[in-house]
Amino acid sequence: MKILVTGGTGFIGSHTVVELLNQNHEVIIIDNLCNSSESVIKNIEKISNKTVPFFNIDVRNKKALEDLCSKNNFNCCIHFAGLKAVGESCQKPLEYYDNNINGTLVLLEALNKYNCHNFIFSSSATVYGNPKSNPIDETFPKGTCTNPYGWTKSMIEQILIGFQKAN
């Protein structure tokens, strides 16, 4: 399976890439490196003993994404790319909404244009706000987020529900 991993040089993304490579999937990583380093690629390759193509692409870059998707027949995309600091999201809410929501929309448009309809989104427990108890269960109510980061994740979940119903 050919899999696009966005945010693949981040902590969760890089660990996922290693596991995908170990399962003999063909993986391509994109990341804008705002929260990580390209040196992670060398570590992934050392651990997996496999090479992995990397492109320094921001998920909001429609032209670059469409170019990449047109040259690859992706079976799936695992989407980790996004700003992730709760406190920073309160200081820079517009940056979070633009990066996380707009970036996901641009990514979905490019994938859809080139017929990649398998999409895995890395959400967050922050979509549950302040839960009534722990551990959090997926049946808990959503929509009570307490910060812009959480709201971006919640809004993206709603976008994906609507997108899935339309397709």
Secondary structure, DSSP 4 states (H G I P E B T S, - for coil): -EEEEETTTSHHHHHHHHHHHHTT-EEEEE---SSS-THHHHHHHHHHTS---EE---TT-HHHHHHHHHH---SEEEE--S---HHHHHH-HHHHIIIIIIHHHHHHHHHHHTT---EEE---GGGG-S-SSSS--TTS------SHHHHHHHHHHHHHHHHHHH-
